[in-house]
Amino acid sequence: MKHVSSNSRPMKDGKTEKSKTNSKLTGAVGIVCGVLVFALAAFIAYVIYGSVRWEGILPNVYAYGVDLSGMSQSEAEAALANELESPGSGVSLVLPNGSVMELPRSDSIAGYDAGAAAARAWNYGRRNGKVSPFRYAFSLMGSVELYENALGRIDGGALRAAISEKAAAINYAHIEGAYSVSGSNLTIVKGTSGVLLDEDEVYRVARTALENGESTVSYTPPESTPKPLDLDGIYKAVCREARNAEFDSKFNVIKSINGLTFDLEQAKALYDEAEEGAVISITLSTVHPEISTEELSALLYRDRLASWTSTLTNNETRSKNIELAASAVNGLVLLPGEKFSFNETVGQRTTERGFGAAAAYSNGETVYEVGGGICQVSSSIYYCCLMADMDIVRRTCHLYTAPYVPLGMDATVSWGGPEFEFSNSSDYPIKIVTWRDGNELYCELYGTKTSDEYIKMSYEIVERYDYETIFQEDESIEPGRTKIAVSGITGYKVVTYRSRFSADGSIISRAEEDTSVYSKRDQVVLVAPGELHLYVHGANSPEPGSEPAAVEETMPTLETITR
């Protein structure tokens, strides 16, 4: 018995219903395949035809994200350059000072070359100048990216290199403030801020902007500002106190220095108000010292402390000796506390030095000695020292009274002794000025008075030693005539006093200076032989102690020395 499927049923023509259905499906498939074959043939024909006639870059060809479809090579190069190299195609970093750093996309792509990219796009799908139908068909069906999209292919090294190059043109260091002094003017220049980009931070900001497609971003660089000028320090450096002129240990004048100053508070106010780069001019004020170089120099030898003038004898040899001694002393300067020695200053009197023999006293006798007469110089200096209130170190009075200075105010000298010495007891240097002018000897002492007090010298004769007249017969004397062979000199014991007075004439002190003892010298008178008795006991005998008429020099009076 034959089994028949439940889904088949017999037909009148003997075929089953299933067989009829399969036949219909086969026919439909055949139709579809025919259509597909036709369509494929038509597409292939279209591709071949299109590829033959296509003249530009193949459709849907991109380079760096730029659609170059149908462009010529030159058009593609221009499009790439315009798209990737123009500022608008990248990112602009705006700085606070208004500067802008432009970073086109091309700066972030390694090895970017618009011409090379255009050439590659042109040659894509071509062989021997002809378009490949296969490549043409492939490009019609989808885009072809020859280079990665610029936003997706950022090269860090290229971007950093571009940032460094552009930062170098933007960067400038800040300028520190400064100052200078010219004459009486202080010039202050306020510093200016600078721009110093942090290239790591710029790279981060730029890359983020490129990746996010942002065209403009702001960037604030780190502060690059100058340090505020230290005006207090400038004040200390520029300004100085005035310095008085002063003496060194040898009374050389150390010059005074003018001080400089300016109004510090005003300078600070001007500086705070000034803009960066401003130039501020400040006038320096001169501060004068209390004692200038000229004023201190003028103190030296400013005052004539004492002076004395005496008359020379008619003995030119004696006068020449005095002139030489005066020249040796003239101009000598003694510092405070320094000692003067007459013999050390004048030196030994010798004929080789020009000194001649002149009358002098030795052991009570009048002798001729080389350098005789120079005691007139030492005595003049001694007298000036007394009047100038100097300290006397060593002094010896003459054997007999000296006619050229007041009693008790002479000082005898001789090589090997006696000596005359004094020290400068004032606060300033003193200068001894001595010179001969014709028949006069001048002596002056210059220094610096520190008060209005003054000195007067006086003397008191406490003892008097009258000389005697001795008569002697001499054959050279004619009868009835006489001749004085030795002049008589009266002796004295004298006490000198140094008195100090105030400016108004009031006495401050009176002190004993020295005691001088001068010997008497008897007068010797020559008479004719046989006439001695006429004078020894006669009325013609001179009065004992009377001054001989032959004495040429007179003693200065007390009035003279105390005026």
Secondary structure, 3 states (H helix, E strand, C coil): CCCCCCCCCECCCCCEHHHHHHHHHHHHHHHHHHHHHHHHHHHHHHHHHHHHHCCCCCCCEEECCEECCCCCHHHHHHHHHHHHHCHHHCEEEECCCCCEEEECHHHHCCCCCHHHHHHHHHHCCEECCEECHHHHHHHHHCCEECCCCHHHCCCHHHHHHHHHHHHHHHCECCECCEEEEECCEEEEECCECCECCCHHHHHHHHHHHHHHCCCEEECCCCCCCCCCCCHHHHHHHHCECCECCEECCCCCEECCECEEECCHHHHHHHHHHCCCCCEEEEECEEECCCCCHHHHHHHCCCEEEEEEEEECCCCHHHHHHHHHHHHHHCCEEECCCCEEEHHHHHCCCCHHHCCCEEEEEECCEEEEEECCCCHHHHHHHHHHHHHCCCEEEECCCCCCCCCCCCCCCCCCCCCCCCCCEEECCCCCCEEEEEEEECCEEEEEEEECCCCCCEEEEEEEEEEEECCCEEEEECCCCCCCCEEEEECCECEEEEEEEEEEECCCCCEEEEEEEEEEEECCECEEEEECCCCHHHHHCCCCCCCCCCCCCCCCCCCCCHHHHHC
